[in-house]
Amino acid sequence: MSIENLTLLTDFYELTMMQGYYKNETNDTVVFDVFYRQNPNQGGYAICAGLEQVIEYIKSLHFGYDDIDYLRSLNYFDEEFLDYLA
């Protein structure tokens, strides 16, 4: 089974925060969550579907050459940070 690289499906805010933490050099561990806010219609329970896909997404998370080229084209990220992501 081939796993598609879905790294750039992350929120742009998280990418900009990553650059901020990188430039700050605090060496702290930073965590971003995968979550939902509340059960719809005030439901009392939730069934989680797709958890395996979320785990595989996180395990295979990486920035390929095309991803770095795309981020570079936005003219928002420092070259040093892009090198770090690569």
Contacts in CASP RR format, 6 or more apart in sequence:
PFRMAT RR
TARGET T0000
AUTHOR 0000-0000-0000
METHOD contacts of the structure
MODEL  1
MSIENLTLLTDFYELTMMQGYYKNETNDTVVFDVFYRQNPNQGGYAICAG
LEQVIEYIKSLHFGYDDIDYLRSLNYFDEEFLDYLA
3 56 0 8 1.000
3 60 0 8 1.000
5 60 0 8 1.000
5 62 0 8 1.000
5 64 0 8 1.000
5 67 0 8 1.000
6 57 0 8 1.000
7 61 0 8 1.000
7 62 0 8 1.000
7 63 0 8 1.000
7 64 0 8 1.000
7 67 0 8 1.000
8 67 0 8 1.000
8 70 0 8 1.000
8 71 0 8 1.000
10 32 0 8 1.000
14 32 0 8 1.000
15 71 0 8 1.000
15 77 0 8 1.000
16 76 0 8 1.000
17 30 0 8 1.000
18 30 0 8 1.000
18 81 0 8 1.000
18 85 0 8 1.000
19 77 0 8 1.000
19 78 0 8 1.000
19 81 0 8 1.000
21 28 0 8 1.000
21 30 0 8 1.000
22 81 0 8 1.000
22 84 0 8 1.000
23 78 0 8 1.000
23 81 0 8 1.000
34 54 0 8 1.000
34 58 0 8 1.000
36 46 0 8 1.000
39 45 0 8 1.000
39 46 0 8 1.000
63 71 0 8 1.000
63 85 0 8 1.000
63 86 0 8 1.000
64 86 0 8 1.000
65 86 0 8 1.000
67 85 0 8 1.000
68 82 0 8 1.000
68 85 0 8 1.000
68 86 0 8 1.000
71 77 0 8 1.000
71 82 0 8 1.000
71 85 0 8 1.000
72 79 0 8 1.000
72 82 0 8 1.000
END
